[in-house]
Structures are given as structure tokens and as C-alpha cells.
Amino acid sequence: MPIELLLVAILTTYRLTLLVSKEAGPFDLFGKFRGWVGVKFDQYSKPYATNQFAEMILCPFCLSVWMGLGVTICLVVAHVLGADTILFYVLLPLALSGLSIFLFKWTGV
């Protein structure tokens, strides 16, 4: 596996994990998903889980394992089909967004 594809996969996993666990997403898609799986909010607007699946969604460390598994499955399928380059360009926007967010958090700007 080329190092570029590995880095794109890592950053994509980071971005998807943040998107699903913390952000609303387009049209509040991920906010509605979290509500559907059992994430509720207390009187201070702090999210809390009502079941084990919701706990997994709220924990970025737990969720990153499953997002990493999904990205790995995509990598394997693309490799078997000979579509590594296509997958690279599909994942690249998420990876660039992930890198941007990482740098923003790292620098504190």
C-alpha cells in the first residue's frame, strides 16, 4: 500500500469519527442519527447516552475503531477491484478536511 493512501485513510478515519460523534453534518444528518440511536441532551445541552450503542457513538476513541474498520474494508475492496486510485480521490476531500481540523486543534488558532 502506498504511504499516500495510508495517510489519506488515517485522516479520513479521523474526519469521519469527528463528524459522526460530534458534528451535526449537512442537514443535521449526523445530529438526527445520534438522536435516533439514543443520544439525549441534559438541561445544560450536554449529550448523554441512553444505551450502549449511543455510548459508542459519543466516544470518539471507541468510534474511531469502527470507522477505521470501515475505511479498511473500503481499502481492501478497492485493492481487489483494482480501484485504489479511485478510492484515493474519493477519500481525499475527507482527508484534507481532517488534516485541516487537526491542524486547527493542534495550533489552537
Residue pairs with C-beta under 8 A, 6 or more apart in sequence:
1 75
1 79
2 84
4 88
5 75
5 84
5 87
5 88
7 95
8 88
8 91
8 92
8 95
9 71
9 72
9 75
9 91
9 95
10 95
11 94
11 95
11 96
11 98
11 99
11 102
12 71
12 91
12 94
12 95
12 98
13 64
13 67
13 68
13 71
13 98
14 64
14 98
14 101
14 102
15 94
15 95
15 97
15 98
15 101
16 67
16 70
16 71
16 94
17 60
17 63
17 64
17 67
18 60
18 98
18 101
19 25
19 30
20 30
20 33
20 34
20 57
20 63
20 67
21 57
21 58
21 59
21 60
21 63
22 60
23 30
23 31
24 30
24 31
25 31
33 57
34 47
34 54
34 57
34 58
37 51
37 53
37 54
37 57
38 49
38 50
38 51
38 53
38 54
39 47
39 48
39 49
39 50
39 54
39 57
39 58
40 47
40 48
40 49
40 50
41 47
41 48
42 48
47 58
48 58
49 55
49 57
49 58
55 62
56 62
56 63
56 66
57 63
71 91
74 87
74 91
75 84
75 87
78 84
78 86
78 87
